[in-house]
């Protein structure tokens, strides 16, 4: 019996460890460009929000373009390409067709802003790719986007900078007593919120990617529906606060 109990504890611990998500949270590069990186044991999810009429770029684990061979990705209007730095003033070199690891899962534009979501393996095995840590701590980023409209990879002008962000455990990993469901997700017209039976009262707050609260209400039933037809396309954070805890989940409006 003790062996079975110990095995179960170790197995449960392994599942919890594997499912943990570390996140930078929303990083504000400047007034026109933001990003977020979420990391699990196997996968990295990159979210970029920036001008929809020009290329966007972000580098990982570096503070400037002088770090030769370090990892950078650039969105050229169609693809998110893996590249590496070859010095200031030079266009980052591509990693080659066989080493293009990012897969775009969502690419939407609204009101002049592009929201791009892409994923890749946390550790691709490519020496040019940054291996994202699966632990709390800091990481440096560099960012840039083209100085003028267009997707030809040319000068960013003054649209560039660096930022140090901290990886922390996502809220979902701290709160395990409240587990609400959102469906469908992504959503076009309306979505359902399903609460556990132990919840008898819940408040709902929804924020856009810039942290602005765009909806506040009360969920009085275990199953509720919210119409989002008039909302802009993009990413939203849905926070439920109830008698048994608080949890936040991501919602994609298409």
N, C-alpha and C positions, 0 to 999 in steps of 0.2 A: 504494500500500500504506500509506503514511504517513497519507494522508487517511482511509482506511478505519479504520486503528487509532485515529486521533484521534477520529473520529466514534463509534466503539465506546466509547471511554473516556468521552466526553461523555454518550453515551446511558446508559451504566451509571451514571455519577454522577447523572444526572437521576432514574433509577429509584430509586437508594438514597436520594436526598434526598426524593423523593416518598413513599417508604415509611416514613420515619422517624417514630417515635412519641415525643412528649414527654409526660411524666407528672409529676403532683404526688406520686405514690405515695399511700399511705393517709394521709389527714389525720384526726386525732382532734380533733373539736370539743369533746366532753366525753365522759363515761363512757357516754352513751346514743346518741351521734350521731357518725358518721364519714362521710367522703366521699373521692372520688378523681376527678380529671379527666385524661383521656388525649386528646392532640391529634395528629392527622395533618395533612397539607397540606390535606385537604378536610373532615375530620370531627372533631367533638368528641364524646367519650363521657363521660357523667356517671354516676357510681355513688354512690348514697346509701344508708346503712344507719342506720335510726333506729326509734323507737317506731312500731308498726303501727296505733295507734289515734288518730292525730292528724295534722294537716298538718305538712309539712316544707318548709323554705325555705333557699335559698342565693343569695347575691349575688356578682357577679363584678367584680373590679377596683375595689372600694370598701372603705372602712374603717368606715362607719357609714351609717345611713339618711338622714343630712342631705344626701347626694349626690343631689340631685334629678335625675330622668330616667335614672339609671344602672340597669343590668340586674340583675334578680332573677327567680328562678323559684320557684314554690310548687306543691307537690303537694297536691291537695285531696281525696285519696281515690280519684279517678278519673283526673284529667288532671294533667300538669305544665304549668302555665300561665306564659307569658311576661308579665312585669310590669315596672314601673319605679317607682322610689321617688318619693314626693311629700312627703317630710318626716317627721320623727319623730312618732309617734302616729297617723299616717294609714295606712290600708290601701294597699299598693302598687297602682297602677292597671294594668289589663290593657292589653296592646299592641293588642288588637282581634283579631277572629277571623282576619283575613287575615294576621296577623303572629305566629301561634302556630307556632313552628318546631321545638319539641322533640317527638320521637317516642319513646314508651316501648317498649322492646324486651323488657323483663323486669320483672315485678312480683310478687315472692313474699314470703310471710310465714312466719315460723317462730319459735315460742317468744317471741312478743311483739315480734320485730324484723322490720321490713320492709326488703327489699333491692330497690332500684329502679335500673334501668339505662335510660338514655335517650340519644339521639343527636340532633345537628343539624349543619348546615353550620358550618364554622369561621368563615366570614364570610357572614352571611345577607343582607347588603345593607340590613338594617334599622338605622336610626340609633340605635334604642333598645337594640340587641343588642351585647354586648361582643364584640370581635374578639380571639379567643385568639391569643397569639403562637406562632409556629412557631420557637422558639429557646429556649435555656436562659436562665433568669432568674427573677425573683420576680413573684408576683401576689398581690394581697390578696383575701380572701374575707370575707364576713359570713354568719352562719348563724343560724337560729332554728327553733324548733318550738313548737307550741301548748302553753300552760301546763297545760291539762287535756285529757282525751280528747275528741275531736270533730274534725270537718273544716270547720266553719264558720270562716272566716278571721278570727279574733279574736286577742286579746292573747297574746303569747308569754311574758309575765311575765319571769322571770329566765332563761328558756331561750334565750339568745342570746349572741352574741359575735363576735369577729373573729379572723382568723388570716392570717398571711403564709406562703405556701408557695413552694417553688422548683420550676420546671419543669426536669427533666433528661431526657436521652435514656433511653428505656426499655432494659432489659437486652437485649432482642432485637436492638437496633440495634448493640450492641457485640460480641455473640457471633454470628458468622456461620458458624463451622465445625460447630457442633452444631445440627441442625434436626430435632427430634423432632415427631411428629404425635400428636394426641389425637383420638379419634373413638369414639362421637359426642360432640359438644359443642354444646349442652347435653346432659347425661346424666341418665338416670333410675335405671338399675340398675347398669350396669357400663360401663367404657370401656377401649379398647385404647390402648396406647402403642407406637408404631412408631419404632424407632431407626435411624439410618444404619448401613450395613454396616461402616463404619470403627470403630464403637463395639464394644468387646469387654467392657466392664465399666461399669456405671452405678449410681449411687445415686439414689434418688428421695426427695424430701422434699415434703410437702404442707402448706400453711399455710391457716388460715382468714383472713377479712378483718381480724381483729384481730391477726394476726401469730403466733398460736399454732400450733405444729407439731402436726398431728393424725395424721400418718402418716409413717413412715420405713421404707424397705426397699431392696432390691437388685433391679435389673432385670437378669436374667441372659440373657434372650433378646431377639432383635431385635424380636419382637412379644410383648407381655405384656398381660394383662387384669387389671383391678382392680375388685373388687365394691364399690360405694358405696351399696348399697340402704339401709343403716342411717344414712347420713350425713344431716345436716340440709340442707335446701334453702338455696342461697346461692352465693356466689362463693368459689373456692379458687384458690390459686396452686400450680402444680405445677412443682417445680424438679428438673431432671435434671443431675447432675454426673458427667462421664465422663472418659475418657482424652483426649478431644479438646476439652473445654471444658464450660461450664455454660450452661444456658438455662432461663428461666422462662416458663411460659405460664399463661393464665387458664382455669379450668374452671368451668362453671356447672352446679350440681346442681339439678334440678327435681323 
